C-alpha cells in the first residue's frame, strides 16, 4: 500500500572555482531478523525469516565507450564556457552551459557549479537541489580520493550560502562541515562567525515521530504541520493498519526535510517519522517489519533502505551507494527513530593512468598538464565493497559481522551495537 506526496530530488570541478563561496520502493535484497522474533499482527510472513546474508553489491559499471568519452569532451567544453559566463556576471548563460555539461556527463563537481550559478541567478530551490546532490556524491568520493576534499568543502560552503536566508541553523551545519574538510578556511569561518550560531547540541536522543492524527488526511496534515510541506499533491489517502514508507516534499522549496517518511498506525490513528533527506539519489526500500528486538513492551519496527548515486567523472562511471537497516521503537506509547546500521557500502570508479600525451598547448589540459584525449591513457579501475551480516545479539543488541571488504586497522571483525543508542552515532552506524 502506498501514499505519496510530491517528491523533491535534492542534490563541484569547480565548486572550488567560486570561493563565494525513489524510484518507487522495491523490496530490499535481504532480510535480517532477531532470534525468535515475535511477529505482530498484520506483518508479512517474511518477518519470521532467520538472519540472512548481507545484500550483494550491484555489478561494476562497464568501461567508457568512445561515444561516452566524446560526450565528456563536449561536457568539459560546456563547463569551461559556464565558468567564463559566470566570471562575466552572465549567470543565466552560466546556468545554461552548466546544465549542458551535466546532461552530457553527470559529474558531482559540475552539479555543484550549476547549483552556485542557479543561486546567483536567483533560483534558490533548484540551486539547493543541485548542491545537495553534488555534495552527497562528493562526500563518498572524498573518502576515497583525498584530492576531492577542496571541491567538497567549496560545494558545502556554497550550499550554506543558498540556505542561509531561510535556515541559518542548516547553513551553520554546512559551514562547519566545510571547515572539517578544509580546516582553517578564513572565508568559511568568517561566514560562520557572522551567523553567531550556537554550537551543535551534543544530545543524541532518539528522534521523535509526530502525531497522532486521525482521518483520511491524517498523514498529509502531520507532514504539513510539522515539516512545513505543502501536501496538496497527495494522490491517495492512507488506509489499512500496516506501517509503510512514503516520499514527500515540495518542489522548489529550499528547506530541509524533503525525503522519505515512515507512516506508523496506532489504535486507528497515524504517526509520521522523518527517516532521511532526499539527496538526489535513487532510493529503494522494502516492507516494514514489526519484531521484538527489545524484550518487553511493544515490538519494534525495522526496515532497509538502499541508496545509490550514478554519475561520471572524466567519462568514467562513478557509482556508489549502500543499504542501511533502520530501527523504530516506542517511548511513552509514541514511536521514535533510534537510528540505522549499515549492511552494505560500495564504490566503483576509475582513473586514467600512464598517460603519454603531455601537451602544454592543449586547451583541454587539466591541472596536471595532461591532455585528456584518453586515447593515450590506461584506465585503472577502483572498486570498494563492504558488507556486514546483521543479527540479534540478545535483547536490544545487534551483532554486525563484516563478511566482505578490508577492515580498518583497529576494526574488529564483529561489533555489537545497542539499538536505543544508535541515535548517538548521528542517526547511522557503520562498522567500517
Secondary structure as UniProt FT lines:
FT   TURN            13..14
FT   HELIX           15..17
FT   TURN            35..36
FT   TURN            41..42
FT   HELIX           45..48
FT   HELIX           66..87
FT   TURN            88..89
FT   HELIX           91..104
FT   HELIX           108..120
FT   TURN            121..122
FT   HELIX           124..144
FT   HELIX           146..148
FT   HELIX           149..163
FT   TURN            164..166
FT   HELIX           168..181
FT   TURN            183..184
FT   HELIX           186..195
FT   STRAND          207..208
FT   STRAND          210..213
FT   TURN            216..217
FT   HELIX           218..227
FT   TURN            232..233
FT   STRAND          244..248
FT   TURN            251..252
FT   TURN            256..257
FT   STRAND          259..266
FT   TURN            267..268
FT   STRAND          269..277
FT   STRAND          282..285
FT   STRAND          289..291
FT   STRAND          300..313
FT   TURN            314..315
FT   STRAND          316..331
FT   TURN            332..333
FT   STRAND          334..353
FT   TURN            360..361
FT   TURN            363..364
FT   TURN            367..368
FT   STRAND          370..371
FT   TURN            372..373
FT   TURN            375..376
FT   STRAND          378..392
FT   TURN            395..396
FT   STRAND          397..404
FT   TURN            409..410
FT   STRAND          414..418
FT   HELIX           419..425
FT   TURN            426..427
//
